[in-house]
């Protein structure tokens, strides 16, 4: 996440991961789907520093674990926070 993108998303710091690709089939049954351009701002209560840190966070997740995810989406002049709660498959 660049400093410029963080500023556009109204973030105080450039922590988070910019979503550049989404597999739509994986999110068919999800009400609030991630979209290209969203920022993955939190997994549980941790803000990923970059994609490497995000990978480390994802490695620690366990099957059937409930996970909270926060996405930020820029729409015009507004930045919207999207809170998602998912239970990982077995």
C-alpha positions in Angstrom: 0.0 0.0 0.0 1.6 3.2 -1.1 1.5 6.4 0.9 -0.6 8.0 -1.8 -3.2 5.2 -1.8 -3.3 5.3 2.0 -4.0 9.1 1.8 -6.8 8.6 -0.7 -8.3 5.9 1.5 -8.2 8.4 4.5 -5.8 6.2 6.4 -3.4 7.6 9.0 -0.6 5.2 7.8 0.3 3.0 4.8 -0.5 -0.3 6.6 -2.7 -2.7 4.7 -2.6 -4.6 1.5 -4.1 -3.3 -1.8 -6.3 -5.9 -3.5 -5.3 -6.2 -7.2 -7.1 -9.4 -8.2 -10.3 -11.2 -7.0 -11.5 -14.7 -7.8 -15.2 -14.0 -8.0 -16.1 -17.7 -7.8 -14.6 -17.9 -4.3 -17.0 -15.2 -3.1 -20.3 -16.2 -4.7 -22.1 -16.6 -1.3 -20.5 -13.6 0.4 -22.7 -10.5 0.8 -19.9 -8.0 0.8 -17.3 -9.2 -1.6 -13.8 -7.9 -1.9 -13.1 -5.8 -5.0 -10.1 -4.7 -6.9 -8.9 -1.5 -5.4 -10.1 -2.3 -1.8 -7.6 -2.3 1.0 -7.4 -5.3 3.3 -6.9 -3.3 6.5 -7.2 -5.9 9.2 -7.3 -9.6 9.9 -8.7 -10.0 13.3 -7.1 -7.0 15.1 -3.9 -7.0 13.2 -3.1 -4.6 10.4 -0.8 -6.3 7.8 2.3 -4.2 7.0 2.6 -5.7 3.5 1.8 -8.8 1.5 4.6 -10.8 3.2 3.2 -10.0 6.6 -0.3 -10.9 5.3 1.0 -14.3 4.2 2.4 -14.9 7.7 -1.0 -14.0 9.3 -2.8 -16.3 6.9 -0.5 -19.2 7.7 -1.5 -19.0 11.4 -5.2 -19.4 10.7 -6.7 -22.8 11.6 -9.6 -24.7 9.9 -13.0 -23.8 11.4 -11.5 -20.7 12.9 -13.7 -17.6 13.0 -11.9 -14.6 11.4 -12.8 -10.9 11.3 -11.7 -9.0 8.2 -11.8 -5.3 7.6 -11.8 -4.0 4.0 -11.7 -0.3 3.1 -13.3 0.8 -0.2 -13.0 4.2 -1.8 -16.2 5.3 -3.7 -16.0 8.8 -5.0 -15.1 11.1 -2.1 -16.1 8.6 0.5 -14.1 5.7 2.1 -16.2 2.9 3.4 -15.3 0.3 6.0 -16.6 -3.2 5.3 -16.5 -5.6 8.3 -16.7 -9.3 7.3 -16.8 -12.2 9.7 -16.1 -15.7 8.2 -15.6 -19.2 9.5 -12.8 -21.0 7.7 -13.7 -24.3 6.1 -12.6 -27.5 7.7 
